[in-house]
């Protein structure tokens, strides 16, 4: 025999303001990551810089939570950061004909480094939400907040053309 469940509208467990903050960080990070392609940053260098998300997350976590990382984690992050720095140095445009693009390349790399930090803050915000409110994957509001930013993505897509 099947039991009848009553359909009830239940309010969200996580406040909308918190979701908007999380999705805003995600939106800024995504748009900035895509914008650097217009600034002459090659996709290989883009991927290499994005691989430094672990040191960025550790740095943000240390600054916000005021806790020092384990020695092994710190050494690994230093090695990753050194490798990324070498790759950035090797990926810089050096030809005389590319002199005009060097400034744009520098701006693009700076934006990528900033998106590492915003991405780390996104992860920290998500961790805070789930530790405070618990996981609620079935909340409709979670998906609606991502839909709220669709017109913004459309705006940037139109600007590109």
C-alpha positions, -999 to +999 in steps of 0.1 A: +000+000+000+014+034-010+014+061+016+003+095+007+027+123+012+013+158+016+029+184-006+042+212+015+060+244+006+090+246+030+111+277+033+148+275+024+171+264+052+199+287+039+191+324+035+189+338+000+215+365+008+240+338+015+233+321-018+236+353-037+270+360-021+282+325-031+269+328-067+283+363-070+318+351-062+313+323-087+301+346-114+330+371-109+355+343-110+340+327-141+337+359-161+372+371-152+387+337-161+371+339-195+380+376-201+418+369-198+417+351-232+410+385-248+442+398-231+466+375-250+471+349-222+476+315-239+453+287-227+483+266-216+495+294-193+459+298-181+457+262-171+491+263-154+481+294-133+447+279-124+467+248-111+479+271-083+444+270-067+457+248-038+483+274-026+457+302-030+431+282-010+457+276+017+467+313+018+431+324+021+423+298+047+454+309+068+444+345+066+407+340+074+409+312+099+442+324+115+457+289+114+491+278+101+492+250+076+511+218+082+547+218+071+542+193+042+513+214+029+533+246+030+563+230+013+540+216-015+524+250-020+557+267-022+569+242-048+537+247-068+539+284-066+576+283-078+566+262-108+538+285-117+561+315-114+586+299-137+559+290-162+546+326-161+581+339-168+586+315-196+552+323-211+557+360-213+557+375-248+592+386-257+593+393-294+597+428-306+565+426-326+546+414-295+557+444-274+523+460-274+507+428-261+530+425-231+510+450-210+477+432-218+494+399-209+505+413-176+470+425-169+456+391-178+480+373-156+471+397-127+434+390-132+441+352-132+460+355-100+431+376-085+406+349-096+426+323-077+418+343-046+382+348-054+379+311-062+394+303-028+369+327-011+341+309-030+352+276-016+355+291+019+321+306+016+306+273+006+324+256+035+309+281+059+274+277+045+275+239+048+290+239+083+265+264+096+233+252+078+241+217+066+238+203+031+204+209+014+209+198-022+172+195-029+165+231-022+150+248-053+165+281-042+200+267-048+193+263-085+173+295-088+202+316-076+223+303-105+195+312-129+194+347-116+228+354-131+220+340-165+210+375-179+244+387-168+262+360-187+240+368-217+250+405-214+287+396-216+281+372-245+264+400-264+293+424-256+318+400-270+302+399-304 
